[in-house]
């Protein structure tokens, strides 16, 4: 690892509200990264449970700042407060019920450094979900790590690929240029924010696990949130159509909107290339495995470009 002062500062911003069962794990995963130049900003939205006890434990850490907000502050106000307080060149927003793997930030920063002349808006990777039955599923928007031009990223978002903030490292200046958050959307505003960024700058995808979400919600809570997201989709796509027009992307928005509504309650599964890797990595030599994965990726790209 390079000397800390030679590395760009990364802010890990953690919004929370009554997250006493999870906040300590999230913060520890942030401060225990292998990447050395990190600050942590925690923004509490007026918690009245034991969350505050854990936050006070961290106040003595020089790399952690805690923002105590009044109760009733909105999610957008809470997130904006964190972004305003950030000093880093890059920012990752870590919801309190998620946690990062130790090498997560290191993996996300590398493409920014290697492509410093490309003006990347964000770099994103894969998130692992713990399902209600205890099994795990992995979101993989692509089989290989690659630069993605804005138009291609918009097309991926149209297909419903995930844009979890826990796997996304944003360039802070470009994120600030895309603000404010659209307060018409409670469940899908992050998706729209990524689309706003992708309509203006290229992004980068890495096929690597960055963090994990532990499912602690009841089936009723999941259904409630899913229905909220579904209710936002028609208006969301009106906004998205404007972004597509700005970026020169001509697609059948109505088709994708209907597809989203019908599949909004599904969790994305691993892509075909990653399925090949998981099932055959112990049986095939690495060169053959890579050839198989790359072949799947490019075949899908050709199909997408000519038939979608």
C-alpha positions as semicolon CSV with decimal commas, in nm:
position;residue;x (nm);y (nm);z (nm)
1;X;0,000;0,000;0,000
2;X;0,123;0,346;-0,087
3;X;0,187;0,605;0,179
4;X;-0,138;0,749;0,311
5;X;-0,056;1,108;0,208
6;X;-0,010;1,000;-0,155
7;X;-0,359;0,850;-0,175
8;X;-0,676;1,051;-0,245
9;X;-0,896;1,097;0,061
10;X;-1,213;0,885;0,059
11;X;-1,513;0,977;0,271
12;X;-1,737;0,695;0,390
13;X;-2,067;0,862;0,481
14;X;-2,306;0,669;0,704
15;X;-2,667;0,789;0,738
16;X;-2,860;0,639;1,026
17;X;-3,182;0,656;1,225
18;X;-3,254;0,411;1,508
19;X;-2,997;0,161;1,381
20;X;-2,863;0,045;1,718
21;X;-2,847;-0,319;1,605
22;X;-2,635;-0,238;1,299
23;X;-2,448;0,093;1,329
24;X;-2,143;-0,045;1,512
25;X;-2,082;-0,313;1,249
26;X;-2,115;-0,055;0,968
27;X;-1,871;0,189;1,130
28;X;-1,616;-0,083;1,211
29;X;-1,628;-0,204;0,852
30;X;-1,552;0,153;0,740
31;X;-1,257;0,219;0,971
32;X;-1,105;-0,127;0,916
33;X;-1,055;-0,089;0,541
34;X;-0,721;-0,188;0,389
35;X;-0,728;0,152;0,214
36;X;-0,553;0,388;0,455
37;X;-0,666;0,743;0,371
38;X;-1,027;0,742;0,493
39;X;-1,253;0,971;0,690
40;X;-1,592;0,864;0,822
41;X;-1,888;1,101;0,849
42;X;-2,193;0,972;1,036
43;X;-2,517;1,166;1,012
44;X;-2,788;1,073;1,260
45;X;-3,146;1,176;1,186
46;X;-3,258;1,217;1,546
47;X;-3,234;0,860;1,677
48;X;-3,402;0,783;2,009
49;X;-3,270;0,430;2,062
50;X;-2,924;0,299;2,157
51;X;-2,776;0,424;1,829
52;X;-2,655;0,735;2,015
53;X;-2,461;0,525;2,265
54;X;-2,259;0,367;1,987
55;X;-2,203;0,701;1,813
56;X;-2,057;0,854;2,128
57;X;-1,809;0,565;2,143
58;X;-1,665;0,679;1,810
59;X;-1,645;1,054;1,882
60;X;-1,290;1,024;2,016
61;X;-1,165;0,878;1,686
62;X;-0,997;1,158;1,489
63;X;-1,106;1,008;1,157
64;X;-1,474;1,004;1,252
65;X;-1,714;1,297;1,264
66;X;-2,068;1,261;1,391
67;X;-2,346;1,496;1,284
68;X;-2,644;1,504;1,520
69;X;-2,955;1,627;1,341
70;X;-3,298;1,706;1,477
71;X;-3,561;1,434;1,471
72;X;-3,781;1,449;1,165
73;X;-3,507;1,547;0,921
74;X;-3,580;1,389;0,582
75;X;-3,360;1,126;0,418
76;X;-3,256;1,379;0,152
77;X;-3,164;1,642;0,410
78;X;-2,965;1,384;0,605
79;X;-2,774;1,272;0,297
80;X;-2,714;1,631;0,183
81;X;-2,575;1,718;0,527
82;X;-2,321;1,437;0,493
83;X;-2,220;1,539;0,143
84;X;-2,175;1,901;0,254
85;X;-1,953;1,785;0,542
86;X;-1,728;1,562;0,330
87;X;-1,365;1,654;0,275
88;X;-1,272;1,362;0,051
89;X;-1,218;1,355;-0,323
90;X;-1,446;1,051;-0,337
91;X;-1,746;0,946;-0,132
92;X;-1,920;0,617;-0,062
93;X;-2,256;0,627;0,115
94;X;-2,289;0,331;0,351
95;X;-2,641;0,278;0,490
96;X;-2,620;0,157;0,848
97;X;-2,769;-0,185;0,773
98;X;-2,493;-0,259;0,523
99;X;-2,126;-0,328;0,576
100;X;-1,813;-0,315;0,360
101;X;-1,567;-0,591;0,291
102;X;-1,214;-0,498;0,398
103;X;-1,076;-0,440;0,047
104;X;-1,391;-0,270;-0,082
105;X;-1,257;0,086;-0,100
106;X;-0,919;-0,025;-0,237
107;X;-1,093;-0,202;-0,526
108;X;-1,318;0,097;-0,602
109;X;-1,043;0,361;-0,594
110;X;-0,811;0,185;-0,842
111;X;-1,018;0,258;-1,157
112;X;-1,036;0,628;-1,063
113;X;-0,656;0,643;-1,035
114;X;-0,592;0,443;-1,353
115;X;-0,846;0,647;-1,552
116;X;-0,787;0,988;-1,395
117;X;-0,817;1,158;-1,736
118;X;-1,160;1,006;-1,811
119;X;-1,365;1,218;-1,567
120;X;-1,545;0,918;-1,419
121;X;-1,865;0,998;-1,231
122;X;-1,858;0,681;-1,023
123;X;-1,715;0,331;-0,995
124;X;-1,947;0,052;-0,887
125;X;-1,910;-0,313;-0,801
126;X;-2,118;-0,605;-0,674
127;X;-2,328;-0,633;-0,361
128;X;-2,410;-0,956;-0,180
129;X;-2,763;-0,992;-0,037
130;X;-2,862;-1,216;0,247
131;X;-3,207;-1,350;0,160
132;X;-3,486;-1,425;0,404
133;X;-3,402;-1,798;0,402
134;X;-3,041;-1,729;0,498
135;X;-2,897;-1,795;0,153
136;X;-2,705;-1,529;-0,038
137;X;-2,750;-1,374;-0,381
138;X;-2,511;-1,148;-0,568
139;X;-2,589;-0,858;-0,799
140;X;-2,361;-0,859;-1,104
141;X;-2,448;-0,598;-1,370
142;X;-2,168;-0,725;-1,599
143;X;-1,932;-1,020;-1,628
144;X;-1,610;-0,824;-1,663
145;X;-1,459;-0,507;-1,523
146;X;-1,483;-0,232;-1,783
147;X;-1,525;0,133;-1,865
148;X;-1,890;0,211;-1,938
149;X;-1,982;0,516;-2,140
150;X;-2,280;0,710;-2,011
151;X;-2,518;0,585;-2,281
152;X;-2,440;0,221;-2,203
153;X;-2,491;0,281;-1,831
154;X;-2,831;0,436;-1,897
155;X;-2,922;0,128;-2,099
156;X;-2,812;-0,095;-1,811
157;X;-3,023;0,106;-1,569
158;X;-3,318;0,067;-1,805
159;X;-3,275;-0,309;-1,778
160;X;-3,311;-0,282;-1,401
161;X;-2,951;-0,335;-1,292
162;X;-2,887;-0,246;-0,932
163;X;-2,723;0,078;-0,824
164;X;-2,672;0,014;-0,454
165;X;-2,481;0,299;-0,293
166;X;-2,283;0,059;-0,074
167;X;-2,107;-0,067;-0,389
168;X;-2,065;0,275;-0,553
169;X;-1,779;0,519;-0,505
170;X;-1,874;0,864;-0,634
171;X;-1,648;1,144;-0,745
172;X;-1,761;1,403;-0,491
173;X;-1,746;1,711;-0,714
174;X;-1,951;1,542;-0,985
175;X;-2,203;1,412;-0,734
176;X;-2,244;1,765;-0,600
177;X;-2,295;1,896;-0,953
178;X;-2,583;1,649;-0,998
179;X;-2,766;1,759;-0,683
180;X;-3,028;1,822;-0,553
181;X;-3,184;1,482;-0,495
182;X;-3,531;1,452;-0,642
183;X;-3,758;1,454;-0,338
184;X;-4,049;1,307;-0,536
185;X;-3,893;0,965;-0,493
186;X;-3,843;0,796;-0,159
187;X;-3,738;0,447;-0,273
188;X;-3,582;0,507;-0,616
189;X;-3,402;0,840;-0,586
190;X;-3,055;0,677;-0,586
191;X;-3,135;0,505;-0,916
192;X;-3,234;0,840;-1,067
193;X;-2,923;1,010;-0,925
194;X;-2,701;0,750;-1,093
195;X;-2,889;0,806;-1,417
196;X;-2,832;1,183;-1,391
197;X;-2,459;1,123;-1,346
198;X;-2,439;0,866;-1,627
199;X;-2,608;1,105;-1,869
200;X;-2,311;1,343;-1,828
201;X;-1,998;1,135;-1,754
202;X;-1,863;0,781;-1,809
203;X;-1,862;0,533;-1,523
204;X;-1,667;0,216;-1,446
205;X;-1,783;-0,126;-1,332
206;X;-1,569;-0,378;-1,144
207;X;-1,677;-0,740;-1,106
208;X;-1,576;-0,761;-0,739
209;X;-1,769;-0,796;-0,413
210;X;-1,768;-0,464;-0,224
211;X;-2,016;-0,506;0,059
212;X;-2,313;-0,690;0,197
213;X;-2,667;-0,629;0,314
214;X;-2,811;-0,843;0,591
215;X;-3,185;-0,888;0,555
216;X;-3,348;-0,817;0,890
217;X;-3,690;-0,710;0,763
218;X;-4,015;-0,899;0,783
219;X;-4,193;-1,007;0,466
220;X;-4,452;-0,737;0,536
221;X;-4,184;-0,466;0,549
222;X;-4,028;-0,589;0,226
223;X;-4,369;-0,591;0,054
224;X;-4,441;-0,240;0,180
225;X;-4,112;-0,104;0,043
226;X;-4,154;-0,290;-0,286
227;X;-4,500;-0,142;-0,336
228;X;-4,361;0,206;-0,265
229;X;-4,095;0,155;-0,531
230;X;-4,354;0,029;-0,780
231;X;-4,571;0,334;-0,718
232;X;-4,280;0,564;-0,807
233;X;-4,188;0,393;-1,134
234;X;-4,428;0,575;-1,374
235;X;-4,312;0,920;-1,259
236;X;-3,952;0,801;-1,235
237;X;-3,949;0,701;-1,600
238;X;-4,087;1,038;-1,706
239;X;-3,774;1,188;-1,551
240;X;-3,558;0,917;-1,703
241;X;-3,694;0,980;-2,053
242;X;-3,568;1,339;-2,028
243;X;-3,221;1,218;-1,931
244;X;-3,217;0,968;-2,217
245;X;-3,310;1,240;-2,465
246;X;-3,033;1,462;-2,328
247;X;-2,778;1,180;-2,368
248;X;-2,903;1,071;-2,710
249;X;-3,038;0,736;-2,594
250;X;-3,343;0,632;-2,793
251;X;-3,525;0,341;-2,632
252;X;-3,882;0,229;-2,577
253;X;-3,933;0,376;-2,230
254;X;-4,285;0,237;-2,202
255;X;-4,160;-0,118;-2,256
256;X;-3,896;-0,088;-1,986
257;X;-4,134;0,082;-1,744
258;X;-4,383;-0,204;-1,775
259;X;-4,098;-0,455;-1,734
260;X;-3,981;-0,279;-1,418
261;X;-4,328;-0,274;-1,265
262;X;-4,372;-0,646;-1,328
263;X;-4,031;-0,739;-1,182
264;X;-3,973;-0,474;-0,914
265;X;-4,003;-0,725;-0,631
266;X;-3,731;-0,956;-0,761
267;X;-3,370;-0,960;-0,640
268;X;-3,115;-0,962;-0,923
269;X;-2,934;-1,290;-0,972
270;X;-2,574;-1,343;-1,074
271;X;-2,514;-1,293;-1,446
272;X;-2,435;-1,579;-1,682
273;X;-2,062;-1,509;-1,685
274;X;-2,042;-1,502;-1,307
275;X;-2,249;-1,820;-1,288
276;X;-1,989;-1,986;-1,511
277;X;-1,712;-1,864;-1,281
278;X;-1,882;-1,984;-0,962
279;X;-1,966;-2,330;-1,098
280;X;-1,656;-2,407;-1,304
281;X;-1,366;-2,224;-1,137
282;X;-1,250;-2,543;-0,966
283;X;-1,262;-2,749;-1,285
284;X;-1,132;-2,532;-1,570
285;X;-0,789;-2,370;-1,619
286;X;-0,803;-1,995;-1,568
287;X;-0,740;-1,901;-1,938
288;X;-1,032;-2,118;-2,053
289;X;-1,254;-1,982;-1,776
290;X;-1,174;-1,622;-1,877
291;X;-1,239;-1,703;-2,244
292;X;-1,580;-1,848;-2,156
293;X;-1,678;-1,545;-1,945
294;X;-1,562;-1,292;-2,203
295;X;-1,747;-1,479;-2,477
296;X;-2,072;-1,462;-2,281
297;X;-2,021;-1,091;-2,215
298;X;-1,961;-0,995;-2,580
299;X;-2,241;-1,214;-2,712
300;X;-2,480;-1,036;-2,475
301;X;-2,345;-0,699;-2,591
302;X;-2,409;-0,787;-2,956
303;X;-2,759;-0,912;-2,882
304;X;-2,834;-0,598;-2,681
305;X;-2,712;-0,360;-2,953
306;X;-2,884;-0,526;-3,245
307;X;-3,209;-0,653;-3,102
308;X;-3,304;-0,427;-2,809
